């Protein structure tokens, strides 16, 4: 297999859960670098803000390279659903949002005149959502999609995966446990070259390697 330019400190087989450098839930946003799949923003908080780029803080959680307000809109998880709160011109499913509206799987979100996103709920067994980019606008830190994690996040080959990894044979599950972010799989995985036999907390910079592929998790400052 061909891997990205990461330090060669992982092997190619292993088992179950993952530890990734320090209590990852100390931070609310992480980057997942998945070989031959892409880069994804993983958000652990109950809400994220969307806006345009700014030269001084505070910036939105997801600052898009577009002509948007500093804090243009916010998406929040409430119970088993999500709603969008608009602070500037926003449309959901073709309708103007004046204050807030609940989001459904497949809704197109338009921010300003041209920024378009797709809200997804890939599976009914998890409250985790995903934001895909429909227009060409991307965050300042380029990612392929944004994942709004509830209790679990599925990385795998199925259409119901939150992050689809078409070449994998078995899914990997990111999950919350005792206020920490952990990882496990039915197939063997290694965490920083160490065979993981049980669910363990993830820490910043850990590389997880399995028979199907490899990913790295990194805290976003």
Buried (B, 14 or more C-beta within 10 A) or exposed (E): EEBEEBEEEBBBEBBBBBBBBBBBBEBBBBBBBBBBBBBBBBBBBEBBBBBBBBEEEEBBBBBBBBBBBBBBBBBBBEEEEBBBBBBBBBBBBEEEBEEBBEBEBEBBBBBBEEBBBBBBBBBEEBBBBBBEBEEEBBBEEEBBBBBBBBEBBBBBBEEBBBBBBEEBEBBBBBBBBEEBBBBBBEBBBBBBEEEBEEBBBBBBBBBBBBBBBBBBBBBBE
